[in-house]
């Protein structure tokens, strides 16, 4: 089987590169998204292979693609996303006109996540040619809205469209296939508003400066204590002051100031506990400065997640990666978040694993090496055939939830 897979993937190398370039050329900056442009590329390819699929849109042009090969159990879902972050500045080329140079594909989304989507489309082609021998189902998802929280993407598919699976691999963590994501910190986003009273800048005593009051509070929050500060899987918790807005002009006492906090926390702590400690600091500042008044709002919260280290996905991924690359991936926890959280929340055993350099996502001149994209197809073909093919069929009970 290994020789067969190697020969197939190498024969389709140029097609993989072209798919990556075509996907990059579809400008799906989020916002506004317009994933329909990339979905057109995917649908055309699936149609050419007679792979069945469905398209789902919660909002116009925010397209999700769900393709299926085989039927039955177990089912293996691979979830990529079709949206990209805004191109930004600093590019040496048109970010949506992909170029191929020095063994790399260059363009917005090359590493996050269109190169991986191209690999998975080639993987689907391989499995389609062997569909009659599959004992389970392979599901390829090209999701919308991942870069803005997945409300129109994977969350929508899971909550409203009936998407489900036994296992899932999310190729959206990079690390050059040297690591498998088995856990992610909690991600808590909080907004705090300082309410003051506007006045003329030459008579500040007649107003209440919302920005100065916010500065006092931020100095307290900067040393926010965490209940859990260590975990064998994760780095320590973090707090980032991400946004601050306030004031209309230099000669006006600002009546309002608003900040956004990004807090990444560990298992064993909850958003309510963290929010309560911030409220205590708010009360402290309000007591010391009677004219200060603050309002706290939890924007969103994704609790910490982790999956059992002995789940049936880990060992096959490690073994087949070692056979292809000569390295055995380690198990890590992420400070960032992927859609594995939403999958785990639905009872789907999910891990993050894929090609790419974690330092390439969201940067100018974003790129991805071509060879790892090719190797990823080989690894996932071996993993898929083991889970869904004859070997999986003889051990089917093992994979039932």
ROPA-239614 format. One record per atom (N, C-alpha, C): residue in one letter; x, y, z. Coordinates in steps of 0.2 Angstrom, whole numbers, plus 5000, padded with zeros to 4 digits. Last residue first. Example, Ala and Ser with C-alpha at 12.3 -4.5 7.8 and 13.67 -1.06 7.14 Angstrom:
S506449895035
S506849955036
S506450005039
A506649725039
A506249785039
A506649845039
//
This chain:
X490950245096
X490950285102
X490550255107
X492050115089
X491350145090
X491350185096
X493250065086
X493150135084
X492450165085
X493149935089
X493649975093
X493550045092
X492349875080
X492049895087
X492549935091
X493249855069
X492749905069
X492449925076
X494349785064
X494349815071
X493749865072
X494149765051
X494249705056
X494249725063
X494049895046
X493449845046
X493549795051
X495349935047
X494849965052
X494249925052
X495849855037
X496149855044
X495649885049
X495149905026
X495149835028
X495349825035
X494850075031
X494950025026
X494849955029
X494850175040
X494250165036
X494250105032
X496150175047
X495450185051
X494850165047
X496950155036
X497050105042
X496350115046
X496650255027
X496550185025
X496550135031
X497050365035
X496350355033
X496250285031
X498450345036
X497950345042
X497250335040
X498850355023
X498950295027
X498550285033
X498350475020
X498150425016
X498250355020
X499150555028
X498450555029
X498050495025
X500450535022
X500250515029
X499550505030
X500250595009
X500450525010
X500250495017
X499850725012
X499450675009
X499550605010
X501050765018
X500450765022
X499950715019
X501950765008
X502050715013
X501450705017
X501450875001
X501450814998
X501550755003
X501750975010
X501050965008
X500950895005
X503150965011
X502650945017
X501950935015
X503451014998
X503550945000
X503150925006
X503151154998
X502751104994
X502851034996
X503051275011
X503451225007
X502951175004
X502151425010
X502151355013
X502551315008
X501951595015
X502151545011
X502151475014
X501651775015
X501451705018
X501651655013
X501951905014
X502351855010
X502251785013
X501451955031
X501551965024
X502051915020
X500651825041
X501151875039
X501151895032
X499751725044
X499451795045
X500051845044
X500851605047
X500151615047
X500151695048
X502251575049
X502051595042
X501251625042
X502551515060
X502751585060
X502551615053
X502251375059
X501851415063
X501951495063
X502251305043
X502751335048
X502251385052
X501651145038
X501651215038
X502151245044
X500451005040
X501051045038
X501051115039
X499650945055
X499650965048
X500350995047
X498350925068
X499050895065
X499050915057
X497350915082
X497650955077
X498350925074
X495950795085
X496650825086
X496850865080
X494550735092
X494850775087
X495550795089
X493050645094
X493850635095
X494250675090
X491650725097
X492050695092
X492750695094
X490750785106
X490950715107
X491350685101
X490650915104
X490050875101
X490250805102
X491750965109
X491150985112
X490550945110
X492650935099
X492650895105
X492050905109
X492351035089
X492250955088
X492250915094
X492651145095
X491951135094
X491851065092
X494051125097
X493651135103
X492951125101
X494551115084
X494551055088
X494151065094
X494751235078
X494051215078
X494051145082
X495951315089
X495751295082
X495051265083
X496851435098
X496351395097
X496151375090
X498451455107
X497951475102
X497351425102
X499251375115
X498951435118
X498451465113
X499051195114
X499151255111
X498951315115
X500051055119
X499451095120
X499551165117
X500650905111
X500750965114
X500050995115
X501650765108
X500950785110
X501050855113
X502650735093
X502550735100
X501850765102
X502950615079
X502650685082
X502550675090
X504350555074
X503750535078
X503550595081
X505150545058
X505050585065
X504450555068
X505150505045
X505750485050
X505650515057
X504150525036
X504650575038
X505250555042
X503450405035
X503550445029
X504150495030
X503550335047
X503650295042
X503850345035
X503050435056
X503750415057
X503950375050
X501750445052
X502250505051
X502950485051
X501350325056
X501350335049
X501750405047
X501450335070
X501750285067
X501850305059
X500650455073
X501350455075
X501750395071
X499350415068
X499650475065
X500450475067
X499150295076
X499250285069
X499550355065
X499150355089
X499650305087
X499650295080
X497950445089
X498650465090
X499150415087
X496650395087
X497050435082
X497750445082
X496150335098
X496350295092
X496650335087
X496950405113
X496350395108
X496650365102
X497850425123
X497850355121
X497250345116
X497650555128
X498250535124
X498250465121
X496050625126
X496450575129
X497050555125
X496050805124
X495850745122
X496250685125
X495450965130
X496050915129
X495650845128
X495151135132
X494951075130
X495551025129
X494551285141
X495051235139
X494851175137
X493151375133
X493451335138
X494051295136
X492951515126
X493051445123
X493451415129
X491951655126
X492351615130
X492351545127
X491651835123
X491651765121
X492051725125
X491451955131
X491351945123
X491251875121
X490852005145
X491151945142
X490951945135
X491052165152
X490652125147
X491052065144
X490952285164
X491252225162
X490852185157
X491152455167
X490652405165
X491052345162
X491452575180
X491652535175
X491152485173
X491852735186
X491352685185
X491452645179
X492452855197
X492652805192
X492052755192
X492252935208
X491952955202
X492052905196
X493052885218
X492352875219
X491952895212
X494352785219
X494152845215
X493452845214
X494352685227
X494852725228
X494752795224
X493252615223
X493252635230
X493752695231
X493552585210
X493052625211
X492952655218
X494652495212
X494752565209
X494252605210
X493952395218
X494452425222
X494652495219
X493052355208
X492752385215
X493352415219
X493952305199
X493552355198
X493252395204
X494452195206
X494852245205
X494552305203
X493252115206
X493552135213
X494052195212
X493152095193
X492652135196
X492852155203
X494252005191
X494252075188
X493752115191
X493651895198
X494251925201
X494351995198
X492651865190
X492451885197
X493051925200
X493251825178
X492851885178
X492751905185
X493851705184
X494251755181
X493851825181
X492651625187
X493151645192
X493551705190
X492051625174
X491751655180
X492151675185
X492951545167
X492851615165
X492551655171
X493951435178
X493351455174
X493351525172
X495151315179
X494951375180
X494351395176
X495551185175
X495451195182
X495251265184
X496651225161
X496051185164
X496151195172
X497051405159
X497251335160
X496651295162
X496851545147
X496951515154
X496951435154
X497151695140
X497151625139
X497351585145
X496251835136
X496551795142
X496551725140
X496251995130
X496251925128
X496651885133
X495252135132
X495752095135
X495652025132
X494952295126
X494852225125
X495352185128
X494152455133
X494752405131
X494552335130
X493652615131
X493452545131
X494052505129
X493052765139
X493652725136
X493452655137
X492252925139
X492152855138
X492852825136
X492453055139
X491953035143
X491852955143
X493953155140
X493553095137
X493053065142
X493953325138
X494053275143
X493653215141
X494753385124
X494153365127
X494253315132
X495853415116
X495653465120
X494953455123
X496153305108
X496553315113
X496353365118
X494553205105
X495053255103
X495553275109
X493953095110
X493753125104
X494253175101
X494152945119
X494353015118
X494153035111
X494652775116
X494452825120
X494652895118
X495152605116
X494852665112
X494552715117
X496252475114
X496052525118
X495752585114
X496552295113
X496352355110
X496152405116
X497352195121
X497352195114
X497052265110
X498252145133
X497852205132
X497852215124
X498251975138
X498452025133
X497952085133
X498851855148
X498351905148
X498651965143
X499051675151
X499251745148
X498651795148
X499651535160
X499151575157
X499451645155
X501151435154
X500751475159
X500251515156
X500951295142
X501351355145
X500851395150
X500351135145
X500251195142
X500851245146
X500351005150
X500251005143
X500351085140
X500551015164
X501050975160
X500950985153
X500351175170
X499951115168
X500451085164
X500151325181
X500551275177
X500151215176
X499251405187
X499751435183
X500251385180
X497651435192
X498051385189
X498651415185
X497151565196
X497051505200
X497551455198
X498051715193
X497751655190
X497751605195
X497951895196
X498151825198
X497751765195
X498452025186
X497951985188
X498151915190
X499252135184
X499552085188
X498952035191
X498452215176
X499052185173
X499352135178
X497452265184
X497352205180
X497952175177
X498052385189
X497852325193
X497752265189
X498252455177
X498852445181
X498652385186
X496952465173
X497352425169
X497952405173
X496452565182
X496152495182
X496652445179
X497152675178
X497152645185
X496952575186
X496652685165
X497352675167
X497452645174
X495352725168
X495552655165
X496252635166
X495552845173
X495252795177
X495352725174
X496052915161
X496452905167
X496152855172
X494852895153
X495452865151
X495952855157
X493852975158
X493752895158
X494452865156
X493853105169
X494253075163
X494252995163
X492553205171
X492853145174
X493153105168
X492553385173
X492453325170
X492653265174
X493153495178
X492353495178
X492153425175
X494453485178
X494153475185
X493353475184
X494853525165
X494753445167
X494453435174
X494753635156
X494453635163
X494353565165
X495253625144
X495653675148
X495353675155
X494453525138
X495153505140
X495453555144
X492753525144
X493253555140
X493953535143
X492153355146
X492153425148
X492753455143
X491153205150
X491553245145
X491553325148
X491453085162
X491053145160
X491453195156
X491552905160
X491752965164
X491253025162
X491652735161
X491252795160
X491452855164
X492552615153
X492652665159
X492152715157
X492252445149
X492052515148
X492152555154
X492952295144
X492852345149
X492752415147
X492852135137
X492852205136
X492652245142
X493651985135
X493252025139
X493352105137
X493851825130
X493851885128
X493351935132
X494751675133
X494151725136
X494351795133
X495051515130
X495151585127
X494551625129
X496051385137
X495451425136
X495551495133
X497251295127
X497051335133
X496351365132
X497051125121
X497051205119
X496851235126
X497750975115
X497351015120
X497451085118
X498450905106
X497950865110
X497550905115
X499150915091
X498850955096
X498350915099
X500750845088
X500050835087
X499650875093
X502250895079
X501850885085
X501050875083
X502750895066
X503250865072
X502850865078
X502250955056
X502050885057
X502450855062
X502551095057
X502951045052
X502750975053
X501751175064
X502351135067
X502651085063
X500051185060
X500751195057
X501251145062
X498751185063
X499151195068
X499951205066
X497751125055
X497751205055
X498251225061
X497051005051
X497651025049
X497851095049
X496150905062
X496150975060
X496850995058
X495250765061
X495950795061
X495850865058
X494150665070
X494250725066
X494950745067
X492950535072
X493550555073
X493650615068
X491550515070
X491850485075
X492550515077
X490450655066
X490950605064
X491150565071
X489250765059
X489550725064
X490050685062
X488150895055
X488750865054
X489050825060
X486850955055
X486950885057
X487550855055
X486751095054
X486751055048
X486850975049
X486851155067
X486251165063
X486151125057
X488051125073
X487451145077
X486751145073
X488951105064
X488851055069
X488251065072
X488851215055
X488851145052
X488651095058
X489151315064
X488451315061
X488351245058
X490451285068
X489951285073
X489251285070
X491051305055
X491051235058
X490551235064
X490351445051
X490751395048
X490551325052
X489851555057
X489551545051
X489851485047
X490651555068
X489951555069
X489551535063
X492051555068
X491751495066
X490951495067
X492951655072
X492651625077
X492151565075
X493651715061
X493251755065
X492751715070
X494251615054
X494651665056
X494251715061
X493251535049
X493651505055
X494051565058
X492251555039
X492251595045
X492751575051
X491851395032
X491951465032
X492051495039
X492751245027
X492351285032
X492451355030
X492751105020
X493051165018
X492551215022
X492950935025
X492550995026
X492951055024
X492650775021
X493150825020
X492750895020
X492550615027
X492250675026
X492750735026
X492450445024
X492850505025
X492550565023
X491750305032
X491650365028
X492150415030
X492150125031
X491950185034
X491850245030
X492750035023
X492250015027
X491950065031
X493250045006
X493150075012
X492650045016
X493249994993
X493549954998
X493549985005
X492650084985
X492350024986
X492649974991
X493550194985
X492950194989
X492650134990
X494750224979
X494750164982
X494050154987
X494650344973
X494750284968
X494750224972
X494350414984
X493850404980
X493950344975
X495650424990
X495150384993
X494550374988
X496250514980
X496550454982
X496050404985
X495450624982
X495450594975
X495750524976
X495650664995
X495050644993
X495050604986
X497050704994
X496850644998
X496150624996
X496750814986
X497150764983
X497050694987
X496150894996
X495750874990
X496150824986
X497150905005
X496550865007
X496150845001
X498050994999
X498250925001
X497650875002
X497151104999
X497351074992
X497651004994
X497151135012
X496551115009
X496651085002
X498451175015
X498151105018
X497551085014
X498451295008
X498851235006
X498651175008
X497451365015
X497351345008
X497751285005
X497451425026
X497451355027
X497351325020
X498951455029
X498351455034
X497751475030
X499851455020
X499951415026
X499351405030
X499151535010
X499651475008
X499751425014
X498551645013
X498151585014
X498551525013
X499251745001
X498851745007
X498451685008
X500751664995
X500151704994
X499751695000
X501751544987
X501751604991
X501151644990
X502451384989
X501951424986
X501851484991
X504151334986
X503651354990
X503051384986
X505351304979
X504951244983
X504451274987
X505651424974
X506051394979
X505751344983
X503951474970
X504751484969
X505051454975
X502551524964
X502851464966
X503651474965
X501251634969
X501851614965
X502151554968
X499551694967
X500051644970
X500651634966
X498851824970
X499051794964
X499651754966
X498551894982
X498051844979
X498151824972
X499551974985
X499451924989
X498951874987
X500652034973
X499952024974
X499851964979
X502252054982
X501852034976
X501152044978
X502752084994
X503252094988
X502852074982
X501852165007
X501952115002
X502352134996
X501552265016
X502152235017
X502352175011
X499852245024
X500352275020
X501052235020
X498352145022
X498852185026
X499352215021
X497452035019
X498152035017
X498652085021
X496451965032
X496552015028
X497352015026
X496451785033
X496451855037
X496551905031
X495251675024
X495951695026
X495851765030
X494251535022
X494351605023
X495051615025
X494151395022
X494151425016
X494351505017
X494851265032
X494451325031
X494651365025
X494651085036
X495051145034
X494551205033
X494450935043
X494151005043
X494751055041
X494050775041
X494650825040
X494350895039
X493350635049
X493250705046
X493850745046
X492850475048
X493450515049
X493350585045
X491850355055
X491950405051
X492450455053
X491850165055
X491950235058
X491950295053
X490250165047
X490650185053
X491350145053
X489550225032
X489650185037
X490050215043
X490350255016
X489850255020
X489950215026
X491350355004
X491150295007
X490550305012
X491550525006
X491750465002
X491650405006
X490950695005
X490950625008
X491150575003
X491050865009
X491150805004
X491250745008
X490451015012
X490550955015
X490550895010
X490851185012
X490751125008
X490851065013
X490051345015
X490451285018
X490351225013
X490051515011
X489951445009
X490351395013
X489351645012
X489851625017
X489751545016
X488451695002
X489151685000
X489651665006
X487351735015
X487451735008
X488251745007
X487451625029
X487351695026
X487551695019
X487451495030
X487051525035
X486951605033
X487551375018
X487651445019
X487251475025
X488351225011
X487851255016
X488051325017
X488351094999
X488551165001
X488051195006
X488950924998
X488350974999
X488751045001
X489450794987
X489550844992
X488950884993
X490250654980
X489650684982
X489850734988
X491350654966
X491350644974
X490750684976
X491750654953
X491150624955
X491050604962
X492850724949
X492950664952
X492350624954
X492250844946
X492750814941
X492850744943
X491650894957
X491250864952
X491650824947
X492850924965
X492450874967
X491950844961
X493251044957
X493650984957
X493250924960
X492151124958
X492351104952
X492751044952
X492151144972
X491551104969
X491751084962
X493351214974
X493251144977
X492751114974
X493051334967
X493651294966
X493551224968
X491951374975
X491851364967
X492451324965
X492451404987
X492051344986
X491951324979
X493151524985
X493551464985
X493151404985
X491951604983
X492451604978
X492851544979
X491251584995
X490951554989
X491451554984
X491751655005
X492051595004
X491751554998
X491651795009
X491551775002
X491851705001
X492351895020
X492351815019
X492251795012
X492652025022
X491952005023
X491851925022
X493551995038
X492952005034
X493152035027
X494251885027
X493751885032
X493951935037
X494651855010
X494751895016
X494151895021
X494651774999
X494151765004
X494351795010
X494951774983
X495051814988
X494451814993
X495651644975
X495051664977
X495051704983
X497051614974
X496751664970
X496051684971
X497151504983
X497351574985
X497151634981
X496551414974
X496251424981
X496451494983
X497551404964
X496851424963
X496451444969
X498651354972
X498651424968
X497951444967
X498151234976
X498351284981
X498351354978
X498051174963
X497451184967
X497551234973
X499351174959
X498851214955
X498251224959
X499951074968
X500151144968
X499651194964
X499150964965
X499150994971
X499351064971
X499650944952
X498950954953
X498850984960
X500950914954
X500750974951
X500050994951
X500750784961
X501050844964
X500850904961
X500250664957
X499750724957
X500050784961
X501250574957
X500950584951
X500550644951
X501450574971
X501950604967
X501750624960
X500350504975
X500450574977
X500950604973
X500550374969
X499950414967
X500050494969
X501750334974
X501650344967
X501050384965
X501350324988
X501850364986
X501850384978
X500350224987
X500150294989
X500750344987
X501050114983
X500550134979
X500350214981
X501950104993
X502250114987
X501650144982
X501050065004
X501450125004
X501750144997
X500449945000
X500050005000
X500450065000
//
